[in-house]
Amino acid sequence: MKISARNQLKGKVIKVTEGSVNTEVVIELAPGVTITSMITRTSASGMAITPGREVYAVIKASDVMVGVDH
């Protein structure tokens, strides 16, 4: 896989929740560290997204904001 996005986080799918149109995919990046993605049900099916499968969370954004507490 070769893509232009710089933020590619490898992990393992730990939970898949199918909806009527979209599928929620929870990916464990490290023990106790997860990220959740919403993808189309068609994409999830086409990529055979199931618990235990290794995947990449790819994050592409023009801006990343940073905030702090006062």
Backbone as a ProteinNet text record, in pm:
[ID]
protein_1_A
[PRIMARY]
MKISARNQLKGKVIKVTEGSVNTEVVIELAPGVTITSMITRTSASGMAITPGREVYAVIKASDVMVGVDH
[TERTIARY]
84.9	0	89.7	68.1	141.9	40.8	40.8	-52.6	20.6	-40.1	24.9	5	-93.4	-119.8	-2.2	41.6	157	118.5	-4.4	-48	-111.6	-30.5	-76.1	-48.3	-154	-141.2	-183	-89	-118.5	-180.8	-282.3	-347.2	-427.2	-501.8	-583.2	-728.5	-817.6	-960.7	-1005.8	-1071.6	-1121.2	-1273.5	-1340	-1486.3	-1539.3	-1643.3	-1709.7	-1859.4	-1920.3	-2064.3	-2126.4	-2201.3	-2263.4	-2394.5	-2413.3	-2539.1	-2603.5	-2711.4	-2779.9	-2699.4	-2619.8	-2539.5	-2390.9	-2357.5	-2218	-2181.3	-2051.9	-1998.4	-1897.9	-1911.3	-1816.2	-1706.8	-1581.9	-1467.3	-1379.4	-1357.8	-1270.5	-1138	-1029.7	-895.9	-811	-744.6	-652.9	-513.5	-457.6	-326	-214.6	-242.1	-150.7	-240.2	-189.2	-274.8	-348.3	-481.5	-564.5	-580.5	-520.2	-529	-606	-723.3	-806.4	-842.1	-879.9	-932.3	-1053.2	-1156.2	-1279.3	-1299.6	-1339.2	-1363.9	-1502.7	-1567.7	-1694.2	-1665.9	-1692	-1674.2	-1803.5	-1817.5	-1939.8	-1943.2	-2062.9	-2080.6	-2021.3	-2035.2	-1980	-1827.9	-1762.1	-1616.4	-1572.1	-1640.8	-1606	-1617.4	-1722	-1742.2	-1635.7	-1609.4	-1512.9	-1371	-1337.3	-1203.9	-1199.8	-1312	-1322.3	-1276.8	-1331.3	-1297.6	-1369.4	-1292	-1345.5	-1252.7	-1303.1	-1216.8	-1095.5	-980	-855.8	-773.5	-835.7	-765	-674.4	-551.7	-461.5	-498.3	-505	-544.6	-459.8	-477	-415.7	-525.7	-513.7	-599	-521.4	-578.5	-511.5	-582.7	-507.5	-565.6	-507.5	-595.1	-554	-629.3	-555.8	-619.4	-531	-594.2	-519.9	-474.5	-554.6	-523.9	-539.6	-448.1	-461.4	-448.8	-553.8	-553	-506.5	-446.4	-397.6	-464.1	-510	-570.7	-511.9	-517.9	-470	-571.5	-570.1	-650.8	-575.4	-649.4	-586	-537.3
-116.6	0	123.1	212.9	338.3	451.3	541.4	654.7	780.4	896	1022.3	1066.3	1013.4	1054.1	1014.9	1107.4	1081.8	1009	1025.8	965.8	829.9	726.6	589.9	512.3	470.4	402.7	257.1	165.9	24	-29.1	-112	-169.9	-292.7	-340.6	-460.6	-427.5	-472.3	-449.9	-529.4	-461.4	-532	-535.8	-448.4	-448.4	-392.1	-455.9	-410.6	-406	-289.1	-273.4	-226	-315.3	-282.6	-208.6	-102.7	-31.6	-55.3	13.7	-5.9	50.6	154.8	216.8	215.8	249.8	259.4	149.4	130.1	33.4	104.2	85	140.7	38.1	81.4	-7.5	47.6	-32.6	6.6	-65.7	13.6	-39.4	-16.2	-122.3	-109.6	-82.3	33.6	73.6	22.3	15.8	-33.7	-81.8	-160.8	-207.7	-92.6	-95.9	5.3	134.5	143.2	264.7	231.2	295	264.3	389.8	368.6	473.5	414.1	495.4	447.5	516.8	439.1	492	450.5	539.8	506.9	496.6	379.9	359.4	302.4	305	249.5	98.6	47.4	-96.2	-170.7	-111.7	-171.5	-181	-76.1	-78.1	-182.6	-189.2	-286.9	-428.5	-453.6	-585.9	-615.3	-518.7	-537.3	-560.1	-502.9	-521.1	-632.9	-700.6	-811.1	-765.7	-652	-599.2	-681.5	-754.9	-839.7	-829.3	-857.3	-854.7	-945.4	-893.5	-968.2	-931.2	-868.1	-830.8	-710.7	-717.2	-603.5	-503.8	-375.6	-268.7	-144.9	-44.9	85.3	189	272.7	390.5	501.1	555.6	658.4	790.6	888.7	1017.2	1123.5	1188.3	1294	1420.6	1522.2	1646.9	1764.8	1872.2	1992.9	2066.9	2061	2132.3	2040.2	2053	1986.6	2096	2116.2	2219.6	2162.1	2245.8	2206.3	2296.5	2239.9	2317.1	2279.6	2370.3	2345	2401.1	2345.9	2402.4	2519.3	2618.7	2734.1	2701.6
0	0	0	-93.5	-98.6	-112.6	-14.2	-15.6	28.8	2.3	35.3	180.3	248	386.3	475.7	558.2	644.2	773.1	815.8	941.8	917	924.2	903.2	1031.6	1098.1	1226.4	1210.9	1229.4	1214.9	1343.5	1328.1	1444	1408.3	1506.3	1488.7	1518.5	1433.2	1452.8	1574.8	1668.9	1787	1794	1714.4	1717.5	1586	1533.7	1411.8	1440.3	1418	1438.1	1307.6	1243.2	1115.9	1135.8	1057.8	1053.5	918	891	763.4	646.2	671.5	565.6	600	724	767.2	865.8	880.1	975.1	1064.3	1195.2	1291.2	1315.4	1300.9	1316.5	1429	1532.3	1642.7	1624.1	1619.9	1595.9	1719.8	1766.4	1879.2	1823.9	1858.5	1810.2	1900.1	2028	2130.8	2244.1	2336.3	2445	2513.7	2507.5	2571.1	2492.5	2373.4	2291.5	2164.2	2147.2	2031.1	1953.2	1829.3	1743.8	1673.6	1651.4	1589.3	1456	1356.4	1223.2	1176.9	1102.7	1037.6	888.7	831.3	688	632.3	502.1	445	466.8	474.9	490.8	371.2	252.4	130.9	139.1	187.5	202	303.6	416.3	519.8	465.7	389.9	331.3	226	140.9	33.1	82.8	198.8	255.7	359.6	377.4	474.2	612.8	658.3	790.3	896.2	974.1	1080.4	1201.5	1321.7	1439.3	1420.2	1462	1451.2	1327.6	1230.2	1107.1	1132.2	1080	1087.8	979.1	1017.6	926.7	956	872.2	894.6	910.8	1013.6	1026.1	955.6	849.9	771.5	796.6	844.9	881	788.3	715.1	621.9	660.2	700.5	740.3	702	664.2	630.3	755.7	860.6	983.8	1104	1197.2	1325.4	1430.2	1507.9	1610.9	1743.7	1825	1956.2	2060.4	2169.6	2277.2	2411.8	2504.4	2641.1	2740.5	2860.5	2969.7	3029.5	3078.2	3139.7	3278.1
[MASK]
++++++++++++++++++++++++++++++++++++++++++++++++++++++++++++++++++++++

